Amino acid sequence: MKDTLEIIILLLSGVALVLLIVVLIEFRKTIQKLIEFMAKTEQTITPIVENMAAAAKNIREITEDVDGAVGDLRSVTTAVKDLAGQVQEASDLIGQTVLKTRASVHGVKAGFSAALGLLGKNLFKKGDTGYDGE
């Protein structure tokens, strides 16, 4: 019985050893496939990562260009605001000048009309100057 038990243990040990070898071979195949998969993935991902890095660089450059353009636009806007203020001041001055000129013209017209009226009135009156002396 002892011999039978030893034979059974040897057979079971042999079967276990064969199973272990088969499992190790399958494990090795799986590891090799995993390594191949990782290599293919790396080959695929590397150009994508490089393209993403180039795109990020381009985005950075575009952002810097936009920042510069915004600064230039701010300068132009400030200049336009200053110019608009100066135009408004000039317009106000012109408006005041026009009003004063109109008032002067109306004053001159009124004075000229009064002078002509007085002259006409004095031309037909002999000896009367129209001046009361007061």
C-alpha positions in Angstrom: 0.0 0.0 0.0 2.9 2.2 0.7 4.2 1.6 -2.8 0.8 2.4 -4.3 0.6 5.6 -2.3 4.1 6.5 -3.5 3.2 5.8 -7.1 0.0 7.9 -6.8 2.0 10.7 -5.2 4.6 10.5 -8.0 1.9 10.4 -10.7 0.1 13.4 -9.1 3.4 15.2 -8.8 4.2 14.5 -12.5 0.7 15.7 -13.6 1.1 18.8 -11.4 4.6 19.4 -12.9 3.2 19.0 -16.4 0.3 21.4 -15.6 2.8 23.9 -14.2 4.9 23.7 -17.3 1.9 24.2 -19.5 0.7 27.1 -17.4 4.2 28.7 -17.5 4.4 28.3 -21.3 0.9 29.9 -21.7 2.0 32.6 -19.3 5.1 33.2 -21.4 3.0 33.4 -24.6 0.6 35.9 -22.9 3.5 38.0 -21.7 5.0 38.0 -25.2 1.6 39.1 -26.7 1.4 41.8 -24.0 4.8 43.0 -24.9 3.9 43.1 -28.6 0.7 44.9 -27.8 2.5 47.5 -25.8 5.1 48.0 -28.5 2.4 48.6 -31.2 0.5 50.9 -28.8 3.7 52.9 -28.2 4.3 53.1 -32.0 0.7 54.4 -32.4 0.8 56.7 -29.5 4.2 58.3 -30.1 3.1 60.2 -33.3 -0.1 61.2 -31.5 1.8 62.6 -28.6 4.2 64.4 -30.9 1.2 65.9 -32.8 -0.4 67.0 -29.6 2.9 68.6 -28.4 3.1 70.5 -31.8 -0.6 71.5 -31.5 0.0 72.8 -27.9 3.0 74.8 -29.2 0.9 76.3 -32.0 -1.9 77.1 -29.5 0.7 78.8 -27.3 2.0 80.9 -30.3 -1.6 81.8 -31.3 -2.4 82.8 -27.8 0.7 85.1 -27.7 -0.3 86.5 -31.1 -3.8 87.2 -29.9 -2.5 88.8 -26.7 -0.3 91.1 -28.9 -3.3 91.9 -31.2 -5.5 92.7 -28.1 -2.8 95.0 -26.8 -2.6 96.7 -30.2 -6.4 96.9 -30.4 -6.4 98.5 -26.9 -3.9 101.1 -28.1 -6.0 101.8 -31.2 -9.2 102.1 -29.1 -7.5 104.5 -26.7 -6.2 106.6 -29.7 -9.7 106.6 -31.2 -11.2 107.7 -27.9 -8.7 110.5 -27.5 -9.4 111.6 -31.1 -13.2 111.5 -30.5 -12.6 113.7 -27.4 -10.6 116.2 -29.4 -13.2 116.2 -32.2 -15.9 116.8 -29.6 -13.9 119.7 -28.1 -13.3 121.2 -31.6 -17.0 120.7 -32.4 -18.0 122.5 -29.2 -15.6 125.4 -30.0 -16.9 125.6 -33.6 -20.5 125.6 -32.2 -19.6 128.4 -29.8 -17.9 130.4 -32.5 -20.9 129.9 -34.8 -23.3 131.1 -32.1 -21.1 134.2 -31.3 -20.8 134.9 -35.0 -24.5 134.7 -35.5 -25.1 136.9 -32.6 -22.5 139.4 -33.9 -24.1 139.3 -37.4 -27.6 139.8 -35.9 -26.1 142.7 -33.8 -24.5 144.2 -36.9 -27.7 143.8 -38.9 -29.7 145.4 -36.1 -27.2 148.2 -35.8 -27.0 148.7 -39.5 -30.8 148.7 -39.8 -31.1 151.2 -37.0 -28.4 153.4 -38.5 -30.1 153.2 -41.9 -33.4 154.0 -40.3 -32.0 157.0 -38.4 -30.1 158.1 -41.5 -33.3 157.9 -43.6 -35.3 159.7 -41.0 -32.7 162.4 -40.7 -32.4 162.9 -44.4 -36.0 164.0 -44.6 -35.9 166.2 -41.6 -34.1 169.4 -42.0 -32.1 170.6 -39.1 -33.1 167.9 -36.7 -30.3 165.5 -35.8 -32.5 163.1 -33.8 -30.3 163.8 -30.8 -32.1 165.3 -27.8 -28.9 166.3 -26.1 -29.5 164.2 -23.1 
